[in-house]
Amino acid sequence: MWTLSLSPVLGSARAHTTEATGTTRGGHLRWKPHCQQSLPNGAPVTAILPPHLDGPWISTGCEVRPGPEFLTRFYTFYPNRLFRAYQFYYGDPFCQEPAHSLLIKGKIRLRRASWVTQGATEADYHLHKVGIVFHSRHALLDVSGRLNLTQAGQDCAQRLPPTRAWLPGALYELLSARAQGDCMEALGFTMHELSLVRVQRHLQPQPGAAPWLVEELYLGDIHTDQAERRHYRPTGYQRPLQSALHHSRPCPACVLIASSNEHRPPVLHPRPSLPLRLGGCWASTRCEVRPAVLFLTRLFTFHGHSRSWEGIYRHFSDPACRQPTFTVHAAGRYSRGTPSARVPGGTELVFQVTEAHVTPMDQATTAMLNFSEPSSCGGPGAWSVGTERDVTATNGCLALGIRLPHVEYELFKMEQDPQGQSLLFIGQRPTDGSSPDTPEKRPTSYQAPLVFCGGEAGNLSRPLQRRPPLQKPPRGGGPCPPVAPLPFLLLVLGLAFLWWL
């Protein structure tokens, strides 16, 4: 586990704080137009502090939560601080087979800028009512079976009808002022995602027209261990919701979700299944946030013929990814993929991490590495800002939580977004900081997607060009877009040989 402490200092929240990302100078990322850090053409992302929640917010597609759980969300916040939230659960990864819907009503109060997750706002919430509507007998049996696992759950299961008495469209209360007891714990359900909030906006370019405003609502992350969700307070985010009035275009799912309710769950349009073809370059679309206050970008290069990979993970101390702390450049090999039996639509792989180089990018990280035991991170010799060092011979870097050699059991999938871009989803990191180093710990949900940046595609015929261990990629002529002069900018994959990736 890494031990570097990023201690952001938060001042008083201003009405509007801008955090611009994208094409930058002075050692920051310089992407090709189709592979930029945040948005096409370097459009800035603006964080709204304090966040303005009023209005409807929707999923833009089928979401996957640990479990796995497949769902879409439709939340509405009102000026009087009341909210109404719909969560629609499905039996398939394409959100075409509704299982049950939750209607959640309550009140939320924004408190202060988070002292833990820079750029976020902490909030308190109180639930007034939670109701469930079943869309099939199978869904009723599934939820009843989960409740009957505990004594408290058995009491709650009595609020549900016998299977033969189930009525389509009937709302059954799991929490209300009239109902005795709270069945949320027995069901493993919380709304702790509302305790961490961030709102940001950007302009989406439109061919032949003025840019379109897109507003996003980031809510707290969901613990990967369902048993821990009742106690966990988020420090990262899950997939963002977008404003129903100002969402990205095109968005086939948006109208369906925005016009739904607990009795009419959205049934999303079918999407073609894409085979997993990893060859080429894949990069973060924006600054990413991990639990435990980690901000990073990722860049991966996969060489399909030799099944080898290289990744660059660049870490920052701020939510705009403008203040770099350190960069890790890693490499290894991966297995042939097999379809996942546990997560439909996913592909299971095994990744090996055999090489790693570290570049400290600020004085604090450099000082920490210089105080570490030489035999535990890079061997003898002083660390200096901006200078890369090989940590393979010392079996990684203890101070940063890098262990070599390392094996991880991964989950991947590919999709195509409505704009026609290829997206790569990599398994979500365990919230508790551990590594998926056994088959039982293989992820069941995904991180934010990476976008295809070009280079080799499909089945590759060219093996990894081995250069002196992990030196800078050659400029021009390589499959990936050139990067800025500092060593191996960008950050890549999400194979957490570092627990926080």
C-alpha positions in Angstrom: 0.0 0.0 0.0 1.4 3.4 -0.9 2.1 5.8 1.9 2.7 9.1 0.3 0.4 11.6 1.8 -1.1 14.2 -0.4 -2.4 17.0 1.8 -4.5 19.4 -0.2 -5.2 22.7 1.4 -8.7 23.9 0.8 -9.6 27.5 1.1 -13.1 28.8 1.4 -15.3 27.8 -1.5 -15.9 30.4 -4.1 -19.1 30.6 -6.1 -17.4 29.4 -9.3 -13.9 27.8 -9.4 -12.4 26.9 -12.8 -10.2 23.9 -13.1 -9.0 23.8 -16.7 -7.5 20.7 -18.2 -6.4 19.7 -21.7 -3.5 20.8 -23.7 -1.0 22.5 -21.4 2.6 23.7 -21.4 5.5 23.4 -19.1 5.8 19.6 -18.9 2.1 18.8 -19.0 0.3 16.5 -21.4 0.1 17.4 -25.1 -2.3 14.9 -26.7 -3.2 14.7 -30.3 -6.7 16.2 -30.9 -8.4 12.8 -30.8 -6.6 11.8 -27.6 -6.6 14.8 -25.4 -6.5 14.9 -21.6 -10.0 16.1 -21.0 -12.1 17.2 -24.0 -11.7 17.5 -27.7 -9.7 20.6 -28.7 -8.6 21.1 -25.2 -11.9 22.5 -24.0 -11.7 23.4 -20.3 -13.6 21.7 -17.5 -15.2 24.1 -15.0 -15.9 22.9 -11.5 -18.9 24.6 -9.8 -18.2 25.4 -6.2 -20.4 25.2 -4.2 -22.2 22.6 -6.5 -25.6 23.6 -7.9 -27.7 20.4 -7.7 -31.2 21.7 -8.7 -32.8 19.8 -11.6 -32.9 16.3 -13.1 -29.7 14.2 -13.6 -29.6 11.0 -15.6 -27.3 8.1 -16.5 -26.1 8.3 -20.1 -26.0 4.5 -20.5 -26.1 1.2 -18.7 -23.9 1.3 -15.5 -22.1 -1.6 -13.8 -21.6 -1.6 -10.1 -19.6 -4.2 -8.1 -21.5 -7.5 -7.7 -22.1 -7.1 -10.6 -25.2 -4.9 -10.6 -26.5 -3.4 -13.8 -28.5 -0.2 -13.4 -29.5 3.2 -14.7 -30.2 6.2 -12.4 -32.5 9.3 -12.6 -32.1 11.8 -9.7 -34.0 15.0 -9.3 -33.0 17.7 -6.7 -35.3 20.5 -5.8 -34.6 24.0 -4.5 -36.0 23.2 -1.0 -33.2 20.5 -0.7 -35.6 17.6 -1.2 -34.7 15.0 -3.7 -36.3 12.1 -5.6 -34.1 9.3 -7.0 -34.9 6.4 -9.2 -32.6 3.4 -9.5 -33.5 0.9 -12.1 -31.9 -2.6 -11.8 -31.6 -5.1 -14.7 -30.8 -8.7 -15.2 -28.4 -8.1 -18.1 -25.4 -5.8 -18.9 -27.3 -3.9 -21.6 -30.1 -2.7 -19.3 -32.8 -4.3 -21.5 -34.3 -6.7 -18.9 -35.7 -4.6 -16.0 -35.7 -6.6 -12.7 -36.8 -4.0 -10.1 -36.9 -0.3 -9.5 -36.2 1.7 -6.3 -38.0 4.9 -5.5 -35.9 6.9 -3.0 -37.1 10.2 -1.4 -35.3 12.3 1.1 -33.5 15.5 1.8 -29.9 16.6 1.2 -27.8 19.4 2.8 -24.5 20.6 1.4 -22.0 21.2 4.1 -18.5 22.2 3.2 -15.6 21.7 0.9 -14.1 18.2 1.5 -10.9 18.1 3.6 -10.3 14.6 2.2 -11.1 14.8 -1.5 -10.0 18.0 -3.0 -12.6 19.6 -5.3 -15.5 17.8 -3.7 -18.2 19.0 -1.4 -19.4 17.0 1.6 -23.1 16.6 2.2 -25.6 15.2 4.7 -28.7 13.4 3.6 -31.8 11.9 5.2 -34.0 9.3 3.6 -37.8 9.7 4.0 -39.0 6.8 1.9 -37.7 3.9 -0.1 -40.1 1.8 -2.2 -39.5 -1.1 -4.5 -41.4 -2.2 -7.6 -40.8 -5.6 -9.1 -40.9 -6.1 -12.8 -40.8 -9.9 -12.8 -41.4 -12.8 -10.4 -37.8 -13.8 -10.7 -36.7 -10.4 -9.4 -39.1 -10.8 -6.4 -37.6 -14.2 -5.6 -34.1 -12.8 -5.9 -34.7 -9.9 -3.5 -36.7 -12.1 -1.1 -33.8 -14.6 -1.1 -31.3 -11.9 -0.2 -33.5 -10.7 2.6 -34.0 -14.1 4.1 -30.3 -14.6 4.7 -30.5 -12.8 8.0 -33.0 -12.5 10.9 -33.5 -8.8 10.3 -33.9 -9.5 6.6 -36.6 -12.1 7.3 -38.7 -9.5 9.1 -38.3 -7.2 6.1 -39.2 -10.0 3.6 -42.6 -10.2 5.2 -43.3 -6.8 3.7 -43.0 -8.3 0.3 -45.9 -10.4 -1.2 -45.8 -14.1 -1.8 -44.7 -14.8 -5.3 -48.2 -16.0 -6.3 -49.7 -12.7 -5.0 -47.2 -10.4 -6.7 -48.9 -7.6 -8.6 -47.0 -5.9 -11.5 -46.5 -2.2 -10.8 -47.2 -2.4 -7.1 -45.0 -0.4 -4.8 -43.8 -2.0 -1.6 -42.3 0.2 1.1 -38.9 -0.8 2.5 -38.5 2.4 4.5 -41.1 5.0 5.5 -42.4 6.9 8.5 -45.2 4.3 8.7 -43.1 1.2 8.3 -41.4 -0.2 11.4 -37.6 -0.8 11.2 -35.1 -0.1 8.4 -34.8 -2.8 5.8 -32.0 -1.0 3.9 -29.2 -2.7 5.8 -30.7 -6.1 5.3 -30.9 -5.4 1.5 -27.3 -4.0 1.5 -28.6 -0.7 0.2 -27.3 2.8 1.1 -27.3 6.3 -0.5 -23.9 7.2 0.9 -23.0 8.3 -2.6 -24.9 11.6 -1.7 -22.3 12.4 1.0 -19.7 13.4 -1.6 -20.7 15.7 -4.5 -19.0 17.5 -7.4 -20.6 19.3 -10.3 -18.6 20.3 -13.4 -19.4 21.5 -16.9 -17.7 21.8 -20.2 -18.6 22.7 -23.8 -19.0 19.8 -26.3 -18.0 20.9 -29.9 -20.8 20.4 -32.4 -20.0 20.1 -36.2 -21.3 23.2 -37.9 -22.9 24.6 -34.8 -22.1 26.4 -31.5 -20.6 24.2 -28.8 -23.1 22.4 -26.5 -23.1 22.9 -22.7 -22.7 19.6 -20.8 -23.1 19.5 -17.0 -22.0 16.5 -15.0 -22.8 15.4 -11.4 -20.2 13.2 -9.7 -21.4 11.4 -6.6 -19.4 9.2 -4.2 -18.0 5.9 -5.2 -19.6 2.5 -4.3 -17.5 0.1 -2.1 -16.4 -3.0 -4.0 -17.3 -5.2 -1.0 -21.0 -5.1 -0.5 -20.7 -6.0 3.2 -18.7 -2.7 3.7 -21.1 -0.3 2.0 -23.1 0.6 5.1 -20.0 1.9 6.8 -18.0 3.3 3.9 -17.9 7.0 3.3 -16.8 7.8 -0.2 -13.5 9.4 -1.1 -13.7 8.9 -4.9 -16.5 9.1 -7.5 -18.6 6.7 -9.6 -19.6 7.2 -13.2 -21.1 10.7 -13.4 -24.7 11.6 -14.1 -25.4 14.3 -16.6 -28.0 17.0 -16.6 -31.2 15.9 -18.4 -31.2 19.4 -19.9 -27.5 19.7 -20.7 -26.2 16.2 -21.6 -23.7 15.1 -24.2 -24.9 14.6 -27.8 -25.9 12.2 -29.3 -27.2 10.2 -26.3 -29.8 7.6 -27.3 -30.3 6.5 -23.7 -30.9 10.0 -22.3 -34.5 10.5 -23.4 -35.5 7.0 -22.4 -34.1 7.5 -18.9 -35.4 11.0 -18.4 -38.9 9.9 -19.2 -39.0 6.9 -16.9 -40.4 6.3 -13.5 -40.7 3.4 -11.0 -43.5 1.8 -13.0 -41.9 2.4 -16.5 -38.2 1.6 -16.2 -36.1 2.5 -19.3 -35.3 -0.3 -21.7 -32.2 0.8 -23.5 -31.7 0.1 -27.2 -29.6 -2.9 -28.1 -25.9 -2.3 -28.7 -23.6 -4.5 -30.6 -21.1 -6.6 -28.6 -17.5 -5.8 -29.5 -14.8 -8.3 -29.4 -11.9 -7.5 -27.2 -9.1 -6.2 -29.4 -6.5 -4.5 -27.3 -3.9 -3.6 -29.9 -2.7 0.1 -29.9 -2.9 3.0 -27.6 -5.6 3.7 -25.0 -5.7 6.9 -22.8 -7.7 8.6 -20.1 -10.4 11.0 -21.4 -10.0 13.2 -18.3 -8.5 13.5 -14.9 -9.5 10.5 -12.9 -10.2 10.2 -9.2 -9.6 7.1 -7.0 -10.6 6.5 -3.4 -8.0 7.6 -0.9 -7.5 11.0 -2.7 -5.6 9.9 -5.8 -5.8 11.9 -9.0 -4.3 10.4 -12.1 -4.3 9.9 -15.9 -3.5 6.6 -17.6 -2.0 5.6 -21.0 -1.7 2.0 -22.2 -0.1 0.5 -25.2 -1.0 -3.1 -26.0 0.9 -5.3 -28.4 -1.6 -8.0 -29.4 0.7 -10.4 -31.3 3.2 -10.7 -28.3 0.5 -10.1 -25.7 2.7 -7.5 -24.0 1.8 -4.2 -22.6 3.3 -0.9 -21.4 1.5 1.6 -19.2 2.2 5.1 -17.9 0.4 6.3 -14.8 0.8 9.9 -13.9 -0.3 11.0 -10.5 -1.3 14.5 -9.4 -2.2 16.3 -6.2 -5.2 18.2 -7.6 -8.5 17.2 -9.2 -7.6 19.0 -12.5 -4.4 17.0 -12.9 -2.2 20.1 -13.2 0.2 19.5 -10.3 2.1 16.2 -10.9 3.5 14.3 -8.0 5.1 11.2 -9.6 4.9 9.0 -12.7 5.1 5.2 -13.0 6.1 3.5 -16.2 5.4 -0.2 -16.1 5.5 -3.2 -18.5 4.7 -6.8 -18.6 2.6 -9.5 -20.4 -1.0 -10.6 -20.4 -2.9 -13.9 -21.1 -5.3 -14.7 -23.8 -8.8 -13.5 -22.7 -11.8 -15.8 -21.9 -15.4 -14.7 -21.6 -16.4 -13.9 -18.0 -19.1 -16.2 -16.5 -19.7 -13.9 -13.6 -19.9 -10.6 -15.5 -21.7 -11.0 -18.8 -20.1 -9.0 -21.6 -16.7 -8.9 -19.8 -13.5 -10.7 -20.7 -11.2 -12.2 -18.0 -7.4 -11.8 -18.4 -4.3 -12.4 -16.2 -1.7 -9.6 -16.2 1.9 -9.8 -15.2 3.9 -6.7 -14.2 7.6 -7.4 -14.6 9.2 -4.0 -15.0 8.7 -0.5 -13.5 10.3 2.9 -13.5 9.5 5.8 -11.3 9.8 9.5 -11.9 9.2 11.9 -8.9 7.6 15.1 -10.2 7.6 17.3 -7.0 9.9 18.0 -4.1 7.7 16.2 -1.5 7.7 12.9 -3.4 11.4 13.2 -4.1 12.2 13.8 -0.4 10.1 10.8 0.6 12.0 8.5 -1.9 15.3 9.8 -0.7 14.4 8.9 2.9 13.3 5.4 1.9 15.7 2.4 2.3 17.7 2.2 -0.9 17.3 -1.5 -1.2 13.5 -1.0 -1.1 13.2 1.4 -4.0 15.7 1.8 -6.9 19.0 0.9 -5.2 21.7 3.4 -4.1 21.8 6.9 -5.5 19.8 10.1 -4.8 16.4 10.8 -6.4 15.9 14.1 -8.1 12.8 15.8 -9.5 12.0 14.8 -13.1 14.6 12.0 -13.3 13.4 8.5 -13.9 14.9 5.5 -12.1 14.5 1.8 -12.6 13.0 0.0 -9.6 12.8 -3.5 -11.2 16.0 -4.7 -9.5 14.7 -3.9 -6.1 11.5 -5.8 -6.8 9.5 -2.5 -7.0 9.3 0.5 -4.6 8.1 -0.2 -1.1 7.4 3.5 -0.4 5.0 3.7 -3.4 3.5 0.3 -2.9 5.0 -1.2 -6.1 5.6 -4.9 -5.9 7.5 -6.8 -8.6 6.9 -9.2 -10.1 3.2 -9.1 -9.7 0.1 -10.9 -11.1 -3.4 -9.5 -11.3 -6.7 -11.1 -12.4 -8.4 -8.6 -14.6 -11.8 -7.9 -16.2 -11.9 -6.0 -19.5 -14.6 -5.0 -22.0 -14.9 -2.8 -25.1 -17.7 -0.6 -26.2 -18.4 2.1 -28.8 -19.8 5.4 -27.7 -22.5 7.3 -29.7 -19.8 9.4 -31.3 -18.3 6.2 -32.7 -15.2 6.2 -30.5 -13.8 2.9 -29.2 -13.8 2.7 -25.4 -11.9 0.3 -23.2 -13.1 -0.5 -19.7 -10.7 -2.1 -17.2 -11.7 -3.6 -13.8 -12.4 -1.4 -10.9 -9.7 -1.3 -8.1 -10.7 -2.8 -4.7 -11.8 0.0 -2.4 -9.9 -1.4 0.5 -6.6 -0.9 -1.2 -5.8 -4.5 -1.8 -4.9 -6.0 -5.2 -6.9 -8.5 -7.3 -4.1 -11.0 -7.1 -6.3 -14.1 -6.8 -9.1 -15.3 -9.1 -11.6 -14.7 -6.2 -10.7 -11.0 -6.1 -11.2 -10.4 -9.8 -13.2 -7.2 -10.4 -16.9 -7.3 -11.1 -17.2 -3.7 -12.3 -15.1 -1.1 -14.2 -13.1 2.0 -14.0 -13.7 5.1 -16.2 -13.2 4.1 -19.8 -10.1 4.7 -21.8 -10.4 6.0 -25.4 -8.6 4.5 -28.4 -5.9 6.8 -29.6 -4.7 5.0 -32.7 -1.7 2.8 -33.5 -2.0 -0.9 -33.9 -5.5 -2.2 -34.1 -7.1 -5.6 -33.8 -4.8 -8.6 -34.0 -1.2 -7.3 -34.1 1.6 -8.8 -36.0 4.4 -6.6 -34.6 6.0 -7.6 -31.3 6.8 -5.1 -28.6 9.9 -3.1 -29.6 12.2 -3.7 -26.7 14.4 -0.7 -26.0 16.8 -0.3 -23.1 14.5 -0.9 -20.2 11.5 1.4 -20.4 13.3 4.5 -21.8 11.3 7.2 -23.4 9.2 6.1 -26.4 10.7 7.2 -29.7 9.0 10.4 -31.0 7.1 9.9 -34.2 6.8 6.6 -35.8 5.5 4.8 -32.7 1.9 3.7 -32.4 1.0 6.2 -29.7 0.7 10.0 -29.9 3.8 11.8 -28.9 3.9 13.1 -25.3 5.5 16.1 -23.6 9.2 16.3 -22.9 9.1 15.2 -19.3 9.7 11.4 -18.9 6.7 9.4 -19.7 3.9 11.7 -19.0 0.3 10.4 -18.9 -0.7 7.5 -16.8 -2.0 4.4 -18.1 -4.0 1.3 -17.4 -5.6 0.3 -14.3 -3.8 -2.9 -13.4 -3.2 -2.2 -9.8 0.1 -3.7 -9.1 -0.1 -0.4 -7.3 -3.1 -0.8 -5.1 -4.4 2.6 -5.9 -4.5 2.1 -9.7 
